[in-house]
Amino acid sequence: MNEIIVLRISDNVCVDLNGVKLRSTNEVAEALEKKNSENPDAVISIEADDSIHYEAIGKAIYGSHRAGFAGERLRILVNGKLLEA
């Protein structure tokens, strides 16, 4: 089974990765590039508690894409509901 890396979004500023607050798209991309090199089959799950956190959700999406996570390797949930691309 593929490892699921969870990016939690609870405000409009930070993306949380295992308790580490990432404040920019670059920080997200750098952290995920390391994860991708350690486990090239990992899947990113961006989980937001509210859809109003556009900026942080965007940082998570763009950082994930820059680190090579897209398509089947990226999912986005808002309030526990999967968003379809």
Residue frames as qw, qx, qy, qz and C-alpha x, y, z in Angstrom:
[[0.000, 0.888, 0.460, 0.000, 0.00, 0.00, 0.00],
 [0.379, 0.558, -0.024, 0.738, 1.22, 3.48, -0.85],
 [0.313, -0.345, -0.455, 0.759, 2.14, 5.84, 1.98],
 [0.016, 0.837, 0.426, 0.344, -0.35, 8.69, 2.36],
 [0.364, -0.053, -0.234, 0.900, 1.25, 12.02, 3.23],
 [0.087, -0.813, -0.575, -0.024, -1.31, 14.34, 4.80],
 [0.201, 0.188, -0.053, 0.960, -1.11, 18.10, 4.40],
 [0.151, -0.674, -0.685, 0.232, -3.54, 19.70, 6.86],
 [0.079, 0.389, 0.149, 0.906, -5.06, 23.12, 6.21],
 [0.290, -0.625, -0.677, 0.260, -6.70, 24.83, 9.18],
 [0.046, -0.807, -0.134, 0.574, -6.04, 28.49, 8.42],
 [0.596, 0.795, 0.112, 0.007, -5.22, 30.65, 5.42],
 [0.027, -0.890, 0.453, 0.053, -1.49, 30.97, 6.17],
 [0.207, -0.517, 0.830, 0.007, 0.13, 27.60, 6.87],
 [0.854, 0.126, -0.434, -0.257, 0.19, 24.10, 5.51],
 [0.562, -0.555, 0.561, -0.246, 0.84, 21.56, 8.27],
 [0.784, 0.299, -0.541, -0.057, 3.00, 18.52, 7.50],
 [0.775, -0.184, -0.533, 0.285, 3.41, 16.27, 10.55],
 [0.482, -0.758, -0.274, 0.343, 3.28, 19.24, 12.92],
 [0.421, -0.218, 0.206, 0.856, 5.65, 21.39, 10.86],
 [0.283, 0.827, 0.323, -0.362, 4.11, 24.66, 9.66],
 [0.493, 0.112, 0.470, 0.723, 5.02, 25.41, 6.04],
 [0.079, 0.708, 0.278, -0.645, 4.36, 29.05, 5.14],
 [0.283, 0.627, -0.345, -0.638, 5.16, 29.20, 1.43],
 [0.896, 0.383, -0.060, -0.217, 4.76, 27.20, -1.74],
 [0.437, 0.628, -0.622, 0.167, 8.56, 26.78, -1.81],
 [0.305, -0.395, 0.754, -0.427, 8.60, 25.29, 1.69],
 [0.847, 0.123, 0.342, -0.387, 5.81, 22.86, 0.74],
 [0.784, 0.550, -0.272, -0.090, 7.60, 21.84, -2.48],
 [0.206, 0.612, -0.717, 0.262, 10.96, 21.33, -0.72],
 [0.512, -0.257, 0.693, -0.438, 9.43, 19.21, 2.06],
 [0.870, 0.260, 0.271, -0.321, 7.49, 17.09, -0.44],
 [0.595, 0.639, -0.486, -0.048, 10.46, 16.64, -2.78],
 [0.081, -0.466, 0.829, -0.298, 12.27, 14.97, 0.12],
 [0.683, 0.036, 0.588, -0.431, 9.24, 12.76, 0.83],
 [0.802, 0.515, -0.074, -0.294, 8.97, 11.91, -2.88],
 [0.391, 0.610, -0.686, 0.058, 12.63, 10.82, -3.02],
 [0.285, -0.292, 0.827, -0.386, 12.15, 8.64, 0.08],
 [0.449, 0.282, 0.829, -0.176, 8.93, 7.06, -1.21],
 [0.066, 0.167, -0.497, -0.849, 8.27, 7.58, -4.94],
 [0.225, -0.357, -0.832, -0.361, 4.86, 5.87, -4.71],
 [0.062, -0.367, -0.601, 0.707, 3.49, 8.10, -1.93],
 [0.013, -0.666, -0.586, -0.462, 0.16, 9.89, -2.30],
 [0.069, 0.052, -0.291, 0.953, -0.57, 13.41, -1.07],
 [0.198, -0.671, -0.707, -0.103, -3.84, 14.07, 0.73],
 [0.046, 0.226, -0.137, 0.963, -4.61, 17.76, 1.19],
 [0.318, -0.558, -0.765, 0.034, -7.20, 18.00, 3.95],
 [0.011, -0.285, 0.096, -0.954, -8.89, 21.32, 4.71],
 [0.025, -0.394, -0.803, 0.446, -11.40, 21.88, 7.48],
 [0.262, 0.767, 0.353, -0.467, -13.01, 24.74, 5.57],
 [0.629, 0.487, 0.412, 0.446, -13.08, 25.77, 1.92],
 [0.046, 0.995, 0.080, 0.024, -12.41, 29.44, 2.76],
 [0.541, -0.655, 0.371, 0.376, -8.68, 28.82, 3.22],
 [0.738, 0.673, 0.055, -0.008, -7.94, 29.45, -0.47],
 [0.178, 0.856, -0.481, 0.071, -4.39, 30.72, -0.09],
 [0.436, -0.470, 0.759, -0.113, -3.14, 27.81, 2.02],
 [0.834, 0.258, 0.478, -0.099, -4.97, 25.26, -0.15],
 [0.594, 0.795, -0.125, -0.009, -3.30, 26.84, -3.20],
 [0.081, -0.752, 0.650, -0.073, 0.13, 26.61, -1.55],
 [0.663, -0.182, 0.717, -0.114, -0.46, 22.92, -0.87],
 [0.804, 0.504, 0.306, -0.071, -1.64, 22.20, -4.42],
 [0.466, 0.844, -0.261, 0.048, 1.11, 24.12, -6.22],
 [0.249, -0.671, 0.690, -0.104, 3.82, 22.85, -3.86],
 [0.781, -0.004, 0.616, -0.100, 2.61, 19.28, -4.42],
 [0.751, 0.651, 0.112, -0.013, 2.68, 19.71, -8.19],
 [0.210, 0.861, -0.458, 0.073, 6.19, 21.18, -8.09],
 [0.411, -0.488, 0.759, -0.128, 7.35, 18.17, -6.06],
 [0.216, 0.206, -0.878, -0.373, 5.94, 15.78, -8.67],
 [0.198, 0.291, 0.881, -0.317, 2.61, 14.83, -7.10],
 [0.416, 0.226, -0.185, -0.861, -0.32, 15.04, -9.52],
 [0.606, 0.029, -0.640, -0.472, -3.16, 12.97, -10.91],
 [0.814, -0.297, -0.485, -0.121, -3.69, 9.73, -8.98],
 [0.614, -0.045, -0.486, 0.620, -1.01, 10.78, -6.48],
 [0.010, 0.059, -0.250, 0.966, -2.92, 13.86, -5.26],
 [0.243, -0.604, -0.727, -0.219, -6.30, 14.14, -3.58],
 [0.033, -0.239, 0.226, -0.944, -8.06, 17.08, -1.95],
 [0.326, -0.542, -0.774, 0.020, -10.64, 16.81, 0.80],
 [0.102, -0.316, 0.168, -0.928, -12.63, 19.72, 2.22],
 [0.600, -0.221, 0.349, -0.685, -14.72, 19.03, 5.31],
 [0.550, -0.129, 0.818, -0.112, -14.07, 15.33, 4.74],
 [0.737, 0.550, 0.345, -0.187, -15.49, 15.33, 1.19],
 [0.589, -0.092, 0.520, 0.612, -13.31, 14.44, -1.77],
 [0.320, 0.736, -0.060, -0.594, -13.12, 17.15, -4.43],
 [0.780, 0.305, 0.488, 0.246, -13.20, 15.81, -7.96],
 [0.245, -0.424, 0.351, 0.798, -10.89, 17.36, -10.55]]
